[in-house]
C-alpha cells in the first residue's frame, strides 16, 4: 500500500512538472502586470556559461501549473500576517508608482527651506491617529481606502528635492520669458486629505507633510507660477477626490486642480454642473493590484469623467523617430473599463499627444506630465485651441523648440507630490530643455474632430 501511494505521489508530481512544457505558454500575467519569461532556446555556449539554466529557471518559475492560484494565496498570507484588523492594515513595499528609480531619503533636520504657513482649520482632517503615528513612506489601508504615506522632501545631488523642482520650473520660465508663462502644478496624494490630523501634525514637525513640501517648492519659485491645488482640494474634501484602490486622483479631484489652475492663469473655470458627467463602475486600481487586499476588493471605485459643453476635439499620438507621424486617438477613451478604467483619460501615457480643439481662442498650451496630468489635460480643452501633452518619462524631443515652433502661450508642469520630490523625474524634465532632437512643425488638422455623445 505504501509503495502504491509513493508511486501515485511521484507520478502526480512528475505530471505536474511536465505539464509546464505541454500547456500553452502565456506571455503576460494579468495579476502581476508584467511580461512572463519565455522558454529559452538551447545552445552549447549558453549551457556552458550557465545562462541557459538560469533562463530555464526563470521560465519554470513563471509557468508552473496553478501559478496564479499560488500568487493569490501569497497575497492573502501577506494580508493576514501580523496584527489583523478589518479596518486598518499597513503595507510596506514599493508604493511610489510614478516617482521613478531614486529612493526617497528622509531628511528631517534640514532648516534651509522657506517656511510656509500651515496654521488653518481648512487643513484639519478627521480620524484616529493611534494606528499610524510611526509610519514613514508606507501604505495605510484604512476604512476601505489605500492611503499613501508621504516621506517628505529629500536630499539629492542637485540640492533638496523641493528646491531642485522649483529651479527647473524657473529655468523653463526664464527660457520662455518673452513668449510663454510657466506654471508648476503639484497635486498632493490622498494622504494629504485622509491621514488623521494627529499624524499630519507629526509629519509637519518632521517636515514630511505633503502641503508643506509643495508650498516649500512654490516658495522657492522666482519666475514660474505655483498652482495651489491643495487649498482647492481641501475646500471640497468631502467629495470623491481620490480613489480608494488607486494612487491617482479622480476626475473630480482633477477638476478642482483645473479650478486652481484657472485662478492662477486668469481663466474663468467652467462650472462642474455644466459638464456632461459619465461614470465607469467597478474599478480596482494600482494599489489593489499591488496589495490584493480584500478590504479594497470589497470597496471598488468608479471613474468619473467630465466632457465640456460645445467643445469638439481631435487627438493624435505623434509617433516615429521625429514624432512626425500622426495616429488618431481620443481625448476620452470611452471604451476603457475594468482595471484599465483610468485610461479613459487620454487612453494612455503617450510620449507626445497633440490635441486640437474648436475652443474660441488662439492660445496654445504645452503640458509636461506623468499619468497624474492626464485627467487635468482633459479640462484644458475649453481654454486652448491646441494642447501639446508630453510625458517627460518617454518624450525625447526638445521642449523649448516645440514651444517656440507652435507659439505656446502657457506651459504647465504637472506631476504628483511623490514624483516632484524624486530627483530622477525632475532631471528628466530638465533634460528635455537641451535635447538635440527638434520635432518638425505640425500643421493644424481639424478633420478628425470628435463630438462625444451624451
Secondary structure in CASP SS format (residue, H / E / C, confidence):
PFRMAT SS
TARGET T0000
AUTHOR 0000-0000-0000
METHOD secondary structure of the structure
MODEL  1
X C 1.00
X H 1.00
X H 1.00
X H 1.00
X H 1.00
X H 1.00
X H 1.00
X H 1.00
X H 1.00
X H 1.00
X H 1.00
X H 1.00
X H 1.00
X H 1.00
X H 1.00
X H 1.00
X H 1.00
X H 1.00
X H 1.00
X H 1.00
X H 1.00
X H 1.00
X C 1.00
X C 1.00
X C 1.00
X C 1.00
X C 1.00
X E 1.00
X E 1.00
X C 1.00
X C 1.00
X C 1.00
X C 1.00
X E 1.00
X E 1.00
X C 1.00
X C 1.00
X C 1.00
X C 1.00
X C 1.00
X C 1.00
X C 1.00
X C 1.00
X H 1.00
X H 1.00
X H 1.00
X H 1.00
X H 1.00
X C 1.00
X C 1.00
X H 1.00
X H 1.00
X H 1.00
X H 1.00
X H 1.00
X H 1.00
X H 1.00
X H 1.00
X H 1.00
X H 1.00
X H 1.00
X H 1.00
X H 1.00
X C 1.00
X C 1.00
X C 1.00
X H 1.00
X H 1.00
X H 1.00
X H 1.00
X H 1.00
X H 1.00
X H 1.00
X H 1.00
X H 1.00
X H 1.00
X H 1.00
X H 1.00
X H 1.00
X H 1.00
X C 1.00
X C 1.00
X C 1.00
X C 1.00
X C 1.00
X C 1.00
X C 1.00
X E 1.00
X E 1.00
X E 1.00
X E 1.00
X C 1.00
X C 1.00
X C 1.00
X C 1.00
X C 1.00
X C 1.00
X C 1.00
X C 1.00
X C 1.00
X C 1.00
X C 1.00
X C 1.00
X C 1.00
X C 1.00
X E 1.00
X C 1.00
X C 1.00
X C 1.00
X C 1.00
X C 1.00
X C 1.00
X C 1.00
X C 1.00
X C 1.00
X C 1.00
X C 1.00
X C 1.00
X C 1.00
X C 1.00
X H 1.00
X H 1.00
X H 1.00
X C 1.00
X C 1.00
X C 1.00
X C 1.00
X C 1.00
X C 1.00
X C 1.00
X C 1.00
X C 1.00
X C 1.00
X C 1.00
X C 1.00
X C 1.00
X C 1.00
X C 1.00
X E 1.00
X E 1.00
X E 1.00
X E 1.00
X C 1.00
X C 1.00
X E 1.00
X E 1.00
X E 1.00
X E 1.00
X C 1.00
X C 1.00
X C 1.00
X C 1.00
X C 1.00
X E 1.00
X E 1.00
X E 1.00
X C 1.00
X C 1.00
X E 1.00
X E 1.00
X H 1.00
X H 1.00
X H 1.00
X H 1.00
X H 1.00
X H 1.00
X H 1.00
X H 1.00
X H 1.00
X H 1.00
X H 1.00
X H 1.00
X H 1.00
X H 1.00
X H 1.00
X C 1.00
X C 1.00
X C 1.00
X C 1.00
X C 1.00
X E 1.00
X E 1.00
X E 1.00
X E 1.00
X E 1.00
X C 1.00
X C 1.00
X C 1.00
X C 1.00
X C 1.00
X H 1.00
X H 1.00
X H 1.00
X H 1.00
X C 1.00
X C 1.00
X H 1.00
X H 1.00
X H 1.00
X H 1.00
X H 1.00
X H 1.00
X H 1.00
X H 1.00
X H 1.00
X C 1.00
X C 1.00
X C 1.00
X C 1.00
X H 1.00
X H 1.00
X H 1.00
X H 1.00
X H 1.00
X H 1.00
X H 1.00
X H 1.00
X H 1.00
X H 1.00
X H 1.00
X C 1.00
X C 1.00
X C 1.00
X C 1.00
X E 1.00
X E 1.00
X E 1.00
X C 1.00
X H 1.00
X H 1.00
X H 1.00
X H 1.00
X H 1.00
X H 1.00
X C 1.00
X C 1.00
X C 1.00
X C 1.00
X C 1.00
X C 1.00
X C 1.00
X E 1.00
X C 1.00
X C 1.00
X C 1.00
X C 1.00
X C 1.00
X C 1.00
X E 1.00
X C 1.00
X H 1.00
X H 1.00
X H 1.00
X H 1.00
X H 1.00
X H 1.00
X H 1.00
X H 1.00
X H 1.00
X H 1.00
X H 1.00
X H 1.00
X H 1.00
X H 1.00
X H 1.00
X C 1.00
X C 1.00
X C 1.00
X C 1.00
X C 1.00
X C 1.00
X H 1.00
X H 1.00
X H 1.00
X C 1.00
X E 1.00
X E 1.00
X E 1.00
X E 1.00
X E 1.00
X E 1.00
X E 1.00
X E 1.00
X C 1.00
X C 1.00
X H 1.00
X H 1.00
X H 1.00
X H 1.00
X H 1.00
X H 1.00
X C 1.00
X C 1.00
X H 1.00
X H 1.00
X H 1.00
X H 1.00
X C 1.00
X C 1.00
X C 1.00
X E 1.00
X E 1.00
X E 1.00
X E 1.00
X E 1.00
X E 1.00
X E 1.00
X C 1.00
X C 1.00
X C 1.00
X C 1.00
X C 1.00
X E 1.00
X E 1.00
X E 1.00
X E 1.00
X E 1.00
X E 1.00
X E 1.00
X C 1.00
X C 1.00
X C 1.00
X C 1.00
X C 1.00
X E 1.00
X E 1.00
X E 1.00
X E 1.00
X E 1.00
X C 1.00
X C 1.00
X E 1.00
X C 1.00
X C 1.00
X C 1.00
X C 1.00
X C 1.00
X H 1.00
X H 1.00
X H 1.00
X H 1.00
X H 1.00
X H 1.00
X H 1.00
X E 1.00
X C 1.00
X C 1.00
X C 1.00
X C 1.00
X C 1.00
X C 1.00
X E 1.00
X E 1.00
X E 1.00
X E 1.00
X E 1.00
X E 1.00
X C 1.00
X C 1.00
X C 1.00
X C 1.00
X C 1.00
X C 1.00
X E 1.00
X E 1.00
X E 1.00
X E 1.00
X E 1.00
X E 1.00
X C 1.00
X C 1.00
X C 1.00
X H 1.00
X H 1.00
X H 1.00
X H 1.00
X H 1.00
X H 1.00
X H 1.00
X H 1.00
X H 1.00
X H 1.00
X C 1.00
X C 1.00
X C 1.00
X E 1.00
X E 1.00
X E 1.00
X E 1.00
X E 1.00
X E 1.00
X C 1.00
X C 1.00
X C 1.00
X C 1.00
X C 1.00
X C 1.00
X C 1.00
X H 1.00
X H 1.00
X H 1.00
X H 1.00
X H 1.00
X H 1.00
X H 1.00
X C 1.00
X C 1.00
X C 1.00
X C 1.00
X E 1.00
X E 1.00
X E 1.00
X E 1.00
X E 1.00
X C 1.00
X C 1.00
X H 1.00
X H 1.00
X H 1.00
X H 1.00
X C 1.00
X C 1.00
X H 1.00
X H 1.00
X H 1.00
X H 1.00
X H 1.00
X H 1.00
X H 1.00
X H 1.00
X H 1.00
X C 1.00
X C 1.00
X C 1.00
X C 1.00
X C 1.00
X C 1.00
X C 1.00
X C 1.00
X C 1.00
X C 1.00
X C 1.00
X C 1.00
X C 1.00
X C 1.00
X C 1.00
X C 1.00
X C 1.00
X C 1.00
X E 1.00
X C 1.00
X C 1.00
X C 1.00
X C 1.00
END
